[in-house]
Amino acid sequence: MENGQSQVAQSKISPAETVFSGVGFSYWRRKIMSGFFTVLFSSSILIVLLPLLLIIGYLFFKGASSLNLNFFIHRPAPVGEAGGGMGNAIIGSLYVVGLASLIGIPVGLFGGIFLGEFPNSKLSNVVRFVADVLNGTPSIVMGVFAYTVVVLPMKSFSALAGGFALGMMMIPTVLRTTDEILQTVPITIREASLALGVPYWRTVLSVVLRSAKSGIVTGILLAGARVLGETAPLLFTSFNNAFFSYSLSQPIATLPVQIFNYAISPYRDWHRQAWAGALLLVVGILLVNLVVRAFSRQKYEHAS
């Protein structure tokens, strides 16, 4: 009888009493806090993406109308005259980044292989420290260094000096990325290859590097994207050229320097082309980063 009365009393508890009871209140508190932090983190992501979206949108607004065939194939028009393009600067940027890759990729790759295969040696620790310092060094310092080492002895600005400056900037990025990627390769893969009688150098080249090739390519692309938009080192090294130039010993036009010169000029047509050049540069770097994401995704899919 008493059990029946207690059951009837429990059935008469109101919904409000259920909500504010210990279990109900704890549930709603967790739900409210979860919703609050979901909104907070989502807003943070939007705040991070908003500047990028505004920059790309404004560049499209100001520069998209100036992107045409003449912009890609013609050199700059004479001062004060409308028309012309940035064809020489586009080719010059690819030329200088190619020279930088010839310097930065081999040195960074071989150095990264040494660090990855001998991670605990004293020399490896010193090289890592130096690479991290170089990664944080302002690019203008690299330009001054290249000016002292290459420009002054040659007594001329040159494409070679620009490639040297950008190559020095690529080395630490390629080196540290290669180092980190090689250390993720399981030691059992090396042991299996060595157990089959494969020489150590062949194991590194044919087994270890092949296993880590996606990550290494990712590091190389990131290094290239970083130096593609650098202006300060090139002002001290390759300088600029109003014509198409392919000589290693002569000044050469590059897209970042051309944008800088056009942006500070008093001519409205040059300002228009500067916006178009900036749009092209940002889109190029964005495409490189998308390729990097594709390689990274491929690496994780193979790992899983």
Buried (B, 14 or more C-beta within 10 A) or exposed (E): EEEEEEEEEEEEEEEEEEEEEEEBEEEEEEEEEEEEEEEEEEEEEEEEEEEEEEEBEEBBEBBEEBBEEBBBEBBBBEEEEEEBBBBBBBBBBBBBBEBBBEBBBEBBBEBBBBBBBEEEEEEBEEBBEEBEEBBEBEBBEBBBBBBEBBBEEEEBBBBBBBBBBBBBBBBBBBBBBBBBBBBEBEEEBBEEBBEEEBEEEEBBEEBBBEBBBBBBBBBBBBBBBBBBBBBBBBBBBBBBBBEEBEEBEBBBBBBBBBBBBBBEBEBEBBBBBBBBBBBBBBBBBEEBEEBBEEBBEBBEEEEE
